[in-house]
Amino acid sequence: MTRILYFGMLAERTGAAQETLDTTPTTVAALRDALLLRHPSLQELSFRFAVDQQLADEDTTIAPGAEVALLPPFAGG
């Protein structure tokens, strides 16, 4: 099981702050595709992924039990 966390406008669009998905080892790219099918309202938004609190790129492997956060763009500095 992988815990998915949504922040800001992503939580608003999905209607949830978090959910749990049954995943086998996968990549960020594959999870992104699955989440866009599950939550079509995310398709028009840009966001980044963090896996176990580390920013991740498209080919980062996500093992079962990982925590994955979807992060909206942040303003300020």
mmCIF file of the N, C-alpha and C atoms, coordinates in Angstrom:
data_MODEL
# 
_entry.id   MODEL 
# 
loop_
_atom_site.group_PDB 
_atom_site.id 
_atom_site.type_symbol 
_atom_site.label_atom_id 
_atom_site.label_alt_id 
_atom_site.label_comp_id 
_atom_site.label_asym_id 
_atom_site.label_entity_id 
_atom_site.label_seq_id 
_atom_site.pdbx_PDB_ins_code 
_atom_site.Cartn_x 
_atom_site.Cartn_y 
_atom_site.Cartn_z 
_atom_site.occupancy 
_atom_site.B_iso_or_equiv 
_atom_site.pdbx_formal_charge 
_atom_site.auth_seq_id 
_atom_site.auth_comp_id 
_atom_site.auth_asym_id 
_atom_site.auth_atom_id 
_atom_site.pdbx_PDB_model_num 
ATOM 1   N N  . MET A 1 1  ? 0.842   -1.178 0.000   1.00 0.00 ? 1  MET A N  1 
ATOM 2   C CA . MET A 1 1  ? 0.000   0.000  0.000   1.00 0.00 ? 1  MET A CA 1 
ATOM 3   C C  . MET A 1 1  ? 0.887   1.240  0.000   1.00 0.00 ? 1  MET A C  1 
ATOM 4   N N  . THR A 1 2  ? 0.488   2.208  -0.793  1.00 0.00 ? 2  THR A N  1 
ATOM 5   C CA . THR A 1 2  ? 1.204   3.470  -0.883  1.00 0.00 ? 2  THR A CA 1 
ATOM 6   C C  . THR A 1 2  ? 0.277   4.583  -0.419  1.00 0.00 ? 2  THR A C  1 
ATOM 7   N N  . ARG A 1 3  ? 0.770   5.408  0.475   1.00 0.00 ? 3  ARG A N  1 
ATOM 8   C CA . ARG A 1 3  ? -0.018  6.532  0.975   1.00 0.00 ? 3  ARG A CA 1 
ATOM 9   C C  . ARG A 1 3  ? 0.257   7.738  0.092   1.00 0.00 ? 3  ARG A C  1 
ATOM 10  N N  . ILE A 1 4  ? -0.812  8.306  -0.462  1.00 0.00 ? 4  ILE A N  1 
ATOM 11  C CA . ILE A 1 4  ? -0.724  9.464  -1.334  1.00 0.00 ? 4  ILE A CA 1 
ATOM 12  C C  . ILE A 1 4  ? -1.246  10.675 -0.554  1.00 0.00 ? 4  ILE A C  1 
ATOM 13  N N  . LEU A 1 5  ? -0.448  11.736 -0.487  1.00 0.00 ? 5  LEU A N  1 
ATOM 14  C CA . LEU A 1 5  ? -0.833  12.957 0.207   1.00 0.00 ? 5  LEU A CA 1 
ATOM 15  C C  . LEU A 1 5  ? -1.040  14.067 -0.814  1.00 0.00 ? 5  LEU A C  1 
ATOM 16  N N  . TYR A 1 6  ? -2.126  14.810 -0.675  1.00 0.00 ? 6  TYR A N  1 
ATOM 17  C CA . TYR A 1 6  ? -2.436  15.928 -1.559  1.00 0.00 ? 6  TYR A CA 1 
ATOM 18  C C  . TYR A 1 6  ? -2.395  17.222 -0.761  1.00 0.00 ? 6  TYR A C  1 
ATOM 19  N N  . PHE A 1 7  ? -1.800  18.265 -1.326  1.00 0.00 ? 7  PHE A N  1 
ATOM 20  C CA . PHE A 1 7  ? -1.689  19.539 -0.639  1.00 0.00 ? 7  PHE A CA 1 
ATOM 21  C C  . PHE A 1 7  ? -2.303  20.655 -1.472  1.00 0.00 ? 7  PHE A C  1 
ATOM 22  N N  . GLY A 1 8  ? -2.775  21.691 -0.774  1.00 0.00 ? 8  GLY A N  1 
ATOM 23  C CA . GLY A 1 8  ? -3.291  22.884 -1.436  1.00 0.00 ? 8  GLY A CA 1 
ATOM 24  C C  . GLY A 1 8  ? -4.400  22.590 -2.421  1.00 0.00 ? 8  GLY A C  1 
ATOM 25  N N  . MET A 1 9  ? -4.267  23.186 -3.613  1.00 0.00 ? 9  MET A N  1 
ATOM 26  C CA . MET A 1 9  ? -5.307  23.045 -4.629  1.00 0.00 ? 9  MET A CA 1 
ATOM 27  C C  . MET A 1 9  ? -5.467  21.599 -5.099  1.00 0.00 ? 9  MET A C  1 
ATOM 28  N N  . LEU A 1 10 ? -4.447  20.782 -4.922  1.00 0.00 ? 10 LEU A N  1 
ATOM 29  C CA . LEU A 1 10 ? -4.555  19.367 -5.313  1.00 0.00 ? 10 LEU A CA 1 
ATOM 30  C C  . LEU A 1 10 ? -5.531  18.643 -4.390  1.00 0.00 ? 10 LEU A C  1 
ATOM 31  N N  . ALA A 1 11 ? -5.488  18.960 -3.107  1.00 0.00 ? 11 ALA A N  1 
ATOM 32  C CA . ALA A 1 11 ? -6.450  18.376 -2.163  1.00 0.00 ? 11 ALA A CA 1 
ATOM 33  C C  . ALA A 1 11 ? -7.863  18.859 -2.487  1.00 0.00 ? 11 ALA A C  1 
ATOM 34  N N  . GLU A 1 12 ? -7.981  20.123 -2.855  1.00 0.00 ? 12 GLU A N  1 
ATOM 35  C CA . GLU A 1 12 ? -9.296  20.654 -3.217  1.00 0.00 ? 12 GLU A CA 1 
ATOM 36  C C  . GLU A 1 12 ? -9.854  19.934 -4.443  1.00 0.00 ? 12 GLU A C  1 
ATOM 37  N N  . ARG A 1 13 ? -9.013  19.713 -5.442  1.00 0.00 ? 13 ARG A N  1 
ATOM 38  C CA . ARG A 1 13 ? -9.476  19.078 -6.689  1.00 0.00 ? 13 ARG A CA 1 
ATOM 39  C C  . ARG A 1 13 ? -9.832  17.612 -6.493  1.00 0.00 ? 13 ARG A C  1 
ATOM 40  N N  . THR A 1 14 ? -9.097  16.900 -5.636  1.00 0.00 ? 14 THR A N  1 
ATOM 41  C CA . THR A 1 14 ? -9.385  15.475 -5.432  1.00 0.00 ? 14 THR A CA 1 
ATOM 42  C C  . THR A 1 14 ? -10.454 15.258 -4.368  1.00 0.00 ? 14 THR A C  1 
ATOM 43  N N  . GLY A 1 15 ? -10.686 16.279 -3.542  1.00 0.00 ? 15 GLY A N  1 
ATOM 44  C CA . GLY A 1 15 ? -11.649 16.139 -2.457  1.00 0.00 ? 15 GLY A CA 1 
ATOM 45  C C  . GLY A 1 15 ? -11.106 15.345 -1.285  1.00 0.00 ? 15 GLY A C  1 
ATOM 46  N N  . ALA A 1 16 ? -9.778  15.176 -1.233  1.00 0.00 ? 16 ALA A N  1 
ATOM 47  C CA . ALA A 1 16 ? -9.168  14.401 -0.152  1.00 0.00 ? 16 ALA A CA 1 
ATOM 48  C C  . ALA A 1 16 ? -7.773  14.937 0.136   1.00 0.00 ? 16 ALA A C  1 
ATOM 49  N N  . ALA A 1 17 ? -7.382  14.875 1.400   1.00 0.00 ? 17 ALA A N  1 
ATOM 50  C CA . ALA A 1 17 ? -6.025  15.258 1.780   1.00 0.00 ? 17 ALA A CA 1 
ATOM 51  C C  . ALA A 1 17 ? -5.075  14.084 1.596   1.00 0.00 ? 17 ALA A C  1 
ATOM 52  N N  . GLN A 1 18 ? -5.641  12.871 1.602   1.00 0.00 ? 18 GLN A N  1 
ATOM 53  C CA . GLN A 1 18 ? -4.822  11.683 1.403   1.00 0.00 ? 18 GLN A CA 1 
ATOM 54  C C  . GLN A 1 18 ? -5.679  10.510 0.980   1.00 0.00 ? 18 GLN A C  1 
ATOM 55  N N  . GLU A 1 19 ? -5.024  9.527  0.406   1.00 0.00 ? 19 GLU A N  1 
ATOM 56  C CA . GLU A 1 19 ? -5.674  8.257  0.089   1.00 0.00 ? 19 GLU A CA 1 
ATOM 57  C C  . GLU A 1 19 ? -4.599  7.191  0.059   1.00 0.00 ? 19 GLU A C  1 
ATOM 58  N N  . THR A 1 20 ? -5.015  5.951  0.121   1.00 0.00 ? 20 THR A N  1 
ATOM 59  C CA . THR A 1 20 ? -4.096  4.829  0.074   1.00 0.00 ? 20 THR A CA 1 
ATOM 60  C C  . THR A 1 20 ? -4.399  4.012  -1.164  1.00 0.00 ? 20 THR A C  1 
ATOM 61  N N  . LEU A 1 21 ? -3.346  3.707  -1.923  1.00 0.00 ? 21 LEU A N  1 
ATOM 62  C CA . LEU A 1 21 ? -3.501  2.904  -3.133  1.00 0.00 ? 21 LEU A CA 1 
ATOM 63  C C  . LEU A 1 21 ? -2.692  1.629  -3.007  1.00 0.00 ? 21 LEU A C  1 
ATOM 64  N N  . ASP A 1 22 ? -3.219  0.567  -3.549  1.00 0.00 ? 22 ASP A N  1 
ATOM 65  C CA . ASP A 1 22 ? -2.496  -0.701 -3.586  1.00 0.00 ? 22 ASP A CA 1 
ATOM 66  C C  . ASP A 1 22 ? -1.597  -0.667 -4.816  1.00 0.00 ? 22 ASP A C  1 
ATOM 67  N N  . THR A 1 23 ? -0.305  -0.518 -4.608  1.00 0.00 ? 23 THR A N  1 
ATOM 68  C CA . THR A 1 23 ? 0.635   -0.439 -5.724  1.00 0.00 ? 23 THR A CA 1 
ATOM 69  C C  . THR A 1 23 ? 1.721   -1.484 -5.578  1.00 0.00 ? 23 THR A C  1 
ATOM 70  N N  . THR A 1 24 ? 2.186   -1.949 -6.697  1.00 0.00 ? 24 THR A N  1 
ATOM 71  C CA . THR A 1 24 ? 3.394   -2.761 -6.724  1.00 0.00 ? 24 THR A CA 1 
ATOM 72  C C  . THR A 1 24 ? 4.531   -1.790 -6.987  1.00 0.00 ? 24 THR A C  1 
ATOM 73  N N  . PRO A 1 25 ? 5.780   -2.210 -6.932  1.00 0.00 ? 25 PRO A N  1 
ATOM 74  C CA . PRO A 1 25 ? 6.828   -1.247 -7.269  1.00 0.00 ? 25 PRO A CA 1 
ATOM 75  C C  . PRO A 1 25 ? 6.526   -0.615 -8.626  1.00 0.00 ? 25 PRO A C  1 
ATOM 76  N N  . THR A 1 26 ? 6.559   0.676  -8.666  1.00 0.00 ? 26 THR A N  1 
ATOM 77  C CA . THR A 1 26 ? 6.211   1.418  -9.863  1.00 0.00 ? 26 THR A CA 1 
ATOM 78  C C  . THR A 1 26 ? 7.092   2.658  -9.938  1.00 0.00 ? 26 THR A C  1 
ATOM 79  N N  . THR A 1 27 ? 6.866   3.479  -10.916 1.00 0.00 ? 27 THR A N  1 
ATOM 80  C CA . THR A 1 27 ? 7.615   4.723  -11.035 1.00 0.00 ? 27 THR A CA 1 
ATOM 81  C C  . THR A 1 27 ? 6.680   5.908  -10.827 1.00 0.00 ? 27 THR A C  1 
ATOM 82  N N  . VAL A 1 28 ? 7.273   7.059  -10.632 1.00 0.00 ? 28 VAL A N  1 
ATOM 83  C CA . VAL A 1 28 ? 6.489   8.282  -10.504 1.00 0.00 ? 28 VAL A CA 1 
ATOM 84  C C  . VAL A 1 28 ? 5.662   8.512  -11.766 1.00 0.00 ? 28 VAL A C  1 
ATOM 85  N N  . ALA A 1 29 ? 6.250   8.276  -12.935 1.00 0.00 ? 29 ALA A N  1 
ATOM 86  C CA . ALA A 1 29 ? 5.524   8.476  -14.194 1.00 0.00 ? 29 ALA A CA 1 
ATOM 87  C C  . ALA A 1 29 ? 4.292   7.584  -14.271 1.00 0.00 ? 29 ALA A C  1 
ATOM 88  N N  . ALA A 1 30 ? 4.423   6.323  -13.886 1.00 0.00 ? 30 ALA A N  1 
ATOM 89  C CA . ALA A 1 30 ? 3.291   5.397  -13.930 1.00 0.00 ? 30 ALA A CA 1 
ATOM 90  C C  . ALA A 1 30 ? 2.228   5.793  -12.908 1.00 0.00 ? 30 ALA A C  1 
ATOM 91  N N  . LEU A 1 31 ? 2.669   6.227  -11.733 1.00 0.00 ? 31 LEU A N  1 
ATOM 92  C CA . LEU A 1 31 ? 1.710   6.666  -10.719 1.00 0.00 ? 31 LEU A CA 1 
ATOM 93  C C  . LEU A 1 31 ? 1.001   7.938  -11.174 1.00 0.00 ? 31 LEU A C  1 
ATOM 94  N N  . ARG A 1 32 ? 1.731   8.856  -11.789 1.00 0.00 ? 32 ARG A N  1 
ATOM 95  C CA . ARG A 1 32 ? 1.108   10.080 -12.312 1.00 0.00 ? 32 ARG A CA 1 
ATOM 96  C C  . ARG A 1 32 ? -0.004  9.723  -13.294 1.00 0.00 ? 32 ARG A C  1 
ATOM 97  N N  . ASP A 1 33 ? 0.282   8.823  -14.228 1.00 0.00 ? 33 ASP A N  1 
ATOM 98  C CA . ASP A 1 33 ? -0.732  8.417  -15.208 1.00 0.00 ? 33 ASP A CA 1 
ATOM 99  C C  . ASP A 1 33 ? -1.955  7.824  -14.518 1.00 0.00 ? 33 ASP A C  1 
ATOM 100 N N  . ALA A 1 34 ? -1.730  6.974  -13.523 1.00 0.00 ? 34 ALA A N  1 
ATOM 101 C CA . ALA A 1 34 ? -2.845  6.345  -12.800 1.00 0.00 ? 34 ALA A CA 1 
ATOM 102 C C  . ALA A 1 34 ? -3.663  7.382  -12.042 1.00 0.00 ? 34 ALA A C  1 
ATOM 103 N N  . LEU A 1 35 ? -2.986  8.339  -11.420 1.00 0.00 ? 35 LEU A N  1 
ATOM 104 C CA . LEU A 1 35 ? -3.708  9.365  -10.662 1.00 0.00 ? 35 LEU A CA 1 
ATOM 105 C C  . LEU A 1 35 ? -4.486  10.308 -11.570 1.00 0.00 ? 35 LEU A C  1 
ATOM 106 N N  . LEU A 1 36 ? -3.960  10.584 -12.755 1.00 0.00 ? 36 LEU A N  1 
ATOM 107 C CA . LEU A 1 36 ? -4.694  11.448 -13.688 1.00 0.00 ? 36 LEU A CA 1 
ATOM 108 C C  . LEU A 1 36 ? -5.948  10.756 -14.210 1.00 0.00 ? 36 LEU A C  1 
ATOM 109 N N  . LEU A 1 37 ? -5.900  9.437  -14.334 1.00 0.00 ? 37 LEU A N  1 
ATOM 110 C CA . LEU A 1 37 ? -7.107  8.687  -14.715 1.00 0.00 ? 37 LEU A CA 1 
ATOM 111 C C  . LEU A 1 37 ? -8.106  8.672  -13.558 1.00 0.00 ? 37 LEU A C  1 
ATOM 112 N N  . ARG A 1 38 ? -7.592  8.524  -12.351 1.00 0.00 ? 38 ARG A N  1 
ATOM 113 C CA . ARG A 1 38 ? -8.444  8.448  -11.158 1.00 0.00 ? 38 ARG A CA 1 
ATOM 114 C C  . ARG A 1 38 ? -9.049  9.810  -10.817 1.00 0.00 ? 38 ARG A C  1 
ATOM 115 N N  . HIS A 1 39 ? -8.271  10.872 -11.035 1.00 0.00 ? 39 HIS A N  1 
ATOM 116 C CA . HIS A 1 39 ? -8.699  12.240 -10.707 1.00 0.00 ? 39 HIS A CA 1 
ATOM 117 C C  . HIS A 1 39 ? -8.475  13.133 -11.932 1.00 0.00 ? 39 HIS A C  1 
ATOM 118 N N  . PRO A 1 40 ? -9.356  13.084 -12.922 1.00 0.00 ? 40 PRO A N  1 
ATOM 119 C CA . PRO A 1 40 ? -9.170  13.882 -14.143 1.00 0.00 ? 40 PRO A CA 1 
ATOM 120 C C  . PRO A 1 40 ? -9.019  15.383 -13.892 1.00 0.00 ? 40 PRO A C  1 
ATOM 121 N N  . SER A 1 41 ? -9.521  15.869 -12.773 1.00 0.00 ? 41 SER A N  1 
ATOM 122 C CA . SER A 1 41 ? -9.423  17.307 -12.479 1.00 0.00 ? 41 SER A CA 1 
ATOM 123 C C  . SER A 1 41 ? -7.981  17.748 -12.236 1.00 0.00 ? 41 SER A C  1 
ATOM 124 N N  . LEU A 1 42 ? -7.069  16.802 -12.044 1.00 0.00 ? 42 LEU A N  1 
ATOM 125 C CA . LEU A 1 42 ? -5.656  17.147 -11.857 1.00 0.00 ? 42 LEU A CA 1 
ATOM 126 C C  . LEU A 1 42 ? -4.937  17.411 -13.177 1.00 0.00 ? 42 LEU A C  1 
ATOM 127 N N  . GLN A 1 43 ? -5.534  17.015 -14.291 1.00 0.00 ? 43 GLN A N  1 
ATOM 128 C CA . GLN A 1 43 ? -4.856  17.084 -15.576 1.00 0.00 ? 43 GLN A CA 1 
ATOM 129 C C  . GLN A 1 43 ? -4.414  18.488 -15.964 1.00 0.00 ? 43 GLN A C  1 
ATOM 130 N N  . GLU A 1 44 ? -5.150  19.495 -15.562 1.00 0.00 ? 44 GLU A N  1 
ATOM 131 C CA . GLU A 1 44 ? -4.808  20.857 -15.976 1.00 0.00 ? 44 GLU A CA 1 
ATOM 132 C C  . GLU A 1 44 ? -3.878  21.562 -14.995 1.00 0.00 ? 44 GLU A C  1 
ATOM 133 N N  . LEU A 1 45 ? -3.446  20.874 -13.941 1.00 0.00 ? 45 LEU A N  1 
ATOM 134 C CA . LEU A 1 45 ? -2.592  21.482 -12.927 1.00 0.00 ? 45 LEU A CA 1 
ATOM 135 C C  . LEU A 1 45 ? -1.156  20.983 -13.052 1.00 0.00 ? 45 LEU A C  1 
ATOM 136 N N  . SER A 1 46 ? -0.222  21.828 -12.652 1.00 0.00 ? 46 SER A N  1 
ATOM 137 C CA . SER A 1 46 ? 1.163   21.372 -12.580 1.00 0.00 ? 46 SER A CA 1 
ATOM 138 C C  . SER A 1 46 ? 1.479   21.076 -11.118 1.00 0.00 ? 46 SER A C  1 
ATOM 139 N N  . PHE A 1 47 ? 2.254   20.037 -10.900 1.00 0.00 ? 47 PHE A N  1 
ATOM 140 C CA . PHE A 1 47 ? 2.628   19.659 -9.543  1.00 0.00 ? 47 PHE A CA 1 
ATOM 141 C C  . PHE A 1 47 ? 3.870   18.779 -9.594  1.00 0.00 ? 47 PHE A C  1 
ATOM 142 N N  . ARG A 1 48 ? 4.528   18.677 -8.455  1.00 0.00 ? 48 ARG A N  1 
ATOM 143 C CA . ARG A 1 48 ? 5.722   17.838 -8.308  1.00 0.00 ? 48 ARG A CA 1 
ATOM 144 C C  . ARG A 1 48 ? 5.398   16.676 -7.381  1.00 0.00 ? 48 ARG A C  1 
ATOM 145 N N  . PHE A 1 49 ? 6.238   15.667 -7.430  1.00 0.00 ? 49 PHE A N  1 
ATOM 146 C CA . PHE A 1 49 ? 6.104   14.520 -6.550  1.00 0.00 ? 49 PHE A CA 1 
ATOM 147 C C  . PHE A 1 49 ? 7.268   14.484 -5.564  1.00 0.00 ? 49 PHE A C  1 
ATOM 148 N N  . ALA A 1 50 ? 6.975   14.081 -4.349  1.00 0.00 ? 50 ALA A N  1 
ATOM 149 C CA . ALA A 1 50 ? 8.007   13.764 -3.368  1.00 0.00 ? 50 ALA A CA 1 
ATOM 150 C C  . ALA A 1 50 ? 7.731   12.341 -2.899  1.00 0.00 ? 50 ALA A C  1 
ATOM 151 N N  . VAL A 1 51 ? 8.766   11.523 -2.874  1.00 0.00 ? 51 VAL A N  1 
ATOM 152 C CA . VAL A 1 51 ? 8.650   10.141 -2.407  1.00 0.00 ? 51 VAL A CA 1 
ATOM 153 C C  . VAL A 1 51 ? 9.445   10.036 -1.113  1.00 0.00 ? 51 VAL A C  1 
ATOM 154 N N  . ASP A 1 52 ? 8.758   9.652  -0.048  1.00 0.00 ? 52 ASP A N  1 
ATOM 155 C CA . ASP A 1 52 ? 9.377   9.579  1.273   1.00 0.00 ? 52 ASP A CA 1 
ATOM 156 C C  . ASP A 1 52 ? 10.144  10.860 1.591   1.00 0.00 ? 52 ASP A C  1 
ATOM 157 N N  . GLN A 1 53 ? 9.493   11.992 1.358   1.00 0.00 ? 53 GLN A N  1 
ATOM 158 C CA . GLN A 1 53 ? 9.946   13.335 1.688   1.00 0.00 ? 53 GLN A CA 1 
ATOM 159 C C  . GLN A 1 53 ? 11.161  13.812 0.877   1.00 0.00 ? 53 GLN A C  1 
ATOM 160 N N  . GLN A 1 54 ? 11.386  13.189 -0.285  1.00 0.00 ? 54 GLN A N  1 
ATOM 161 C CA . GLN A 1 54 ? 12.453  13.620 -1.189  1.00 0.00 ? 54 GLN A CA 1 
ATOM 162 C C  . GLN A 1 54 ? 11.835  13.933 -2.549  1.00 0.00 ? 54 GLN A C  1 
ATOM 163 N N  . LEU A 1 55 ? 12.136  15.112 -3.109  1.00 0.00 ? 55 LEU A N  1 
ATOM 164 C CA . LEU A 1 55 ? 11.615  15.418 -4.441  1.00 0.00 ? 55 LEU A CA 1 
ATOM 165 C C  . LEU A 1 55 ? 12.044  14.325 -5.407  1.00 0.00 ? 55 LEU A C  1 
ATOM 166 N N  . ALA A 1 56 ? 11.125  13.943 -6.282  1.00 0.00 ? 56 ALA A N  1 
ATOM 167 C CA . ALA A 1 56 ? 11.360  12.803 -7.170  1.00 0.00 ? 56 ALA A CA 1 
ATOM 168 C C  . ALA A 1 56 ? 11.129  13.204 -8.616  1.00 0.00 ? 56 ALA A C  1 
ATOM 169 N N  . ASP A 1 57 ? 11.851  12.529 -9.523  1.00 0.00 ? 57 ASP A N  1 
ATOM 170 C CA . ASP A 1 57 ? 11.615  12.755 -10.946 1.00 0.00 ? 57 ASP A CA 1 
ATOM 171 C C  . ASP A 1 57 ? 10.795  11.602 -11.505 1.00 0.00 ? 57 ASP A C  1 
ATOM 172 N N  . GLU A 1 58 ? 10.482  11.672 -12.782 1.00 0.00 ? 58 GLU A N  1 
ATOM 173 C CA . GLU A 1 58 ? 9.567   10.725 -13.427 1.00 0.00 ? 58 GLU A CA 1 
ATOM 174 C C  . GLU A 1 58 ? 9.998   9.257  -13.317 1.00 0.00 ? 58 GLU A C  1 
ATOM 175 N N  . ASP A 1 59 ? 11.293  8.982  -13.287 1.00 0.00 ? 59 ASP A N  1 
ATOM 176 C CA . ASP A 1 59 ? 11.729  7.586  -13.264 1.00 0.00 ? 59 ASP A CA 1 
ATOM 177 C C  . ASP A 1 59 ? 12.105  7.079  -11.869 1.00 0.00 ? 59 ASP A C  1 
ATOM 178 N N  . THR A 1 60 ? 11.787  7.849  -10.824 1.00 0.00 ? 60 THR A N  1 
ATOM 179 C CA . THR A 1 60 ? 12.010  7.395  -9.452  1.00 0.00 ? 60 THR A CA 1 
ATOM 180 C C  . THR A 1 60 ? 11.098  6.208  -9.162  1.00 0.00 ? 60 THR A C  1 
ATOM 181 N N  . THR A 1 61 ? 11.658  5.151  -8.583  1.00 0.00 ? 61 THR A N  1 
ATOM 182 C CA . THR A 1 61 ? 10.882  3.971  -8.218  1.00 0.00 ? 61 THR A CA 1 
ATOM 183 C C  . THR A 1 61 ? 10.139  4.219  -6.907  1.00 0.00 ? 61 THR A C  1 
ATOM 184 N N  . ILE A 1 62 ? 8.893   3.782  -6.874  1.00 0.00 ? 62 ILE A N  1 
ATOM 185 C CA . ILE A 1 62 ? 8.062   3.885  -5.671  1.00 0.00 ? 62 ILE A CA 1 
ATOM 186 C C  . ILE A 1 62 ? 7.797   2.465  -5.180  1.00 0.00 ? 62 ILE A C  1 
ATOM 187 N N  . ALA A 1 63 ? 8.336   2.141  -4.041  1.00 0.00 ? 63 ALA A N  1 
ATOM 188 C CA . ALA A 1 63 ? 8.143   0.812  -3.460  1.00 0.00 ? 63 ALA A CA 1 
ATOM 189 C C  . ALA A 1 63 ? 6.853   0.781  -2.647  1.00 0.00 ? 63 ALA A C  1 
ATOM 190 N N  . PRO A 1 64 ? 6.240   -0.407 -2.498  1.00 0.00 ? 64 PRO A N  1 
ATOM 191 C CA . PRO A 1 64 ? 5.066   -0.500 -1.631  1.00 0.00 ? 64 PRO A CA 1 
ATOM 192 C C  . PRO A 1 64 ? 5.419   0.008  -0.227  1.00 0.00 ? 64 PRO A C  1 
ATOM 193 N N  . GLY A 1 65 ? 4.496   0.707  0.383   1.00 0.00 ? 65 GLY A N  1 
ATOM 194 C CA . GLY A 1 65 ? 4.719   1.256  1.710   1.00 0.00 ? 65 GLY A CA 1 
ATOM 195 C C  . GLY A 1 65 ? 5.292   2.656  1.694   1.00 0.00 ? 65 GLY A C  1 
ATOM 196 N N  . ALA A 1 66 ? 5.609   3.166  0.527   1.00 0.00 ? 66 ALA A N  1 
ATOM 197 C CA . ALA A 1 66 ? 6.160   4.518  0.424   1.00 0.00 ? 66 ALA A CA 1 
ATOM 198 C C  . ALA A 1 66 ? 5.081   5.552  0.685   1.00 0.00 ? 66 ALA A C  1 
ATOM 199 N N  . GLU A 1 67 ? 5.520   6.741  1.057   1.00 0.00 ? 67 GLU A N  1 
ATOM 200 C CA . GLU A 1 67 ? 4.633   7.886  1.182   1.00 0.00 ? 67 GLU A CA 1 
ATOM 201 C C  . GLU A 1 67 ? 4.941   8.811  0.012   1.00 0.00 ? 67 GLU A C  1 
ATOM 202 N N  . VAL A 1 68 ? 3.913   9.128  -0.770  1.00 0.00 ? 68 VAL A N  1 
ATOM 203 C CA . VAL A 1 68 ? 4.081   9.972  -1.946  1.00 0.00 ? 68 VAL A CA 1 
ATOM 204 C C  . VAL A 1 68 ? 3.253   11.231 -1.751  1.00 0.00 ? 68 VAL A C  1 
ATOM 205 N N  . ALA A 1 69 ? 3.905   12.386 -1.871  1.00 0.00 ? 69 ALA A N  1 
ATOM 206 C CA . ALA A 1 69 ? 3.203   13.657 -1.740  1.00 0.00 ? 69 ALA A CA 1 
ATOM 207 C C  . ALA A 1 69 ? 3.134   14.331 -3.101  1.00 0.00 ? 69 ALA A C  1 
ATOM 208 N N  . LEU A 1 70 ? 1.971   14.867 -3.427  1.00 0.00 ? 70 LEU A N  1 
ATOM 209 C CA . LEU A 1 70 ? 1.802   15.688 -4.628  1.00 0.00 ? 70 LEU A CA 1 
ATOM 210 C C  . LEU A 1 70 ? 1.842   17.133 -4.176  1.00 0.00 ? 70 LEU A C  1 
ATOM 211 N N  . LEU A 1 71 ? 2.797   17.871 -4.714  1.00 0.00 ? 71 LEU A N  1 
ATOM 212 C CA . LEU A 1 71 ? 3.065   19.224 -4.252  1.00 0.00 ? 71 LEU A CA 1 
ATOM 213 C C  . LEU A 1 71 ? 2.706   20.242 -5.330  1.00 0.00 ? 71 LEU A C  1 
ATOM 214 N N  . PRO A 1 72 ? 1.817   21.174 -5.017  1.00 0.00 ? 72 PRO A N  1 
ATOM 215 C CA . PRO A 1 72 ? 1.495   22.226 -5.989  1.00 0.00 ? 72 PRO A CA 1 
ATOM 216 C C  . PRO A 1 72 ? 2.655   23.210 -6.054  1.00 0.00 ? 72 PRO A C  1 
ATOM 217 N N  . PRO A 1 73 ? 2.655   24.089 -7.056  1.00 0.00 ? 73 PRO A N  1 
ATOM 218 C CA . PRO A 1 73 ? 3.704   25.111 -7.116  1.00 0.00 ? 73 PRO A CA 1 
ATOM 219 C C  . PRO A 1 73 ? 3.624   26.010 -5.868  1.00 0.00 ? 73 PRO A C  1 
ATOM 220 N N  . PHE A 1 74 ? 4.771   26.412 -5.389  1.00 0.00 ? 74 PHE A N  1 
ATOM 221 C CA . PHE A 1 74 ? 4.824   27.287 -4.230  1.00 0.00 ? 74 PHE A CA 1 
ATOM 222 C C  . PHE A 1 74 ? 5.283   28.671 -4.668  1.00 0.00 ? 74 PHE A C  1 
ATOM 223 N N  . ALA A 1 75 ? 4.694   29.698 -4.105  1.00 0.00 ? 75 ALA A N  1 
ATOM 224 C CA . ALA A 1 75 ? 5.096   31.072 -4.405  1.00 0.00 ? 75 ALA A CA 1 
ATOM 225 C C  . ALA A 1 75 ? 5.912   31.612 -3.229  1.00 0.00 ? 75 ALA A C  1 
ATOM 226 N N  . GLY A 1 76 ? 6.647   32.645 -3.485  1.00 0.00 ? 76 GLY A N  1 
ATOM 227 C CA . GLY A 1 76 ? 7.428   33.264 -2.418  1.00 0.00 ? 76 GLY A CA 1 
ATOM 228 C C  . GLY A 1 76 ? 8.819   32.693 -2.345  1.00 0.00 ? 76 GLY A C  1 
ATOM 229 N N  . GLY A 1 77 ? 9.509   33.003 -1.290  1.00 0.00 ? 77 GLY A N  1 
ATOM 230 C CA . GLY A 1 77 ? 10.864  32.489 -1.169  1.00 0.00 ? 77 GLY A CA 1 
ATOM 231 C C  . GLY A 1 77 ? 11.454  32.755 0.164   1.00 0.00 ? 77 GLY A C  1 
# 
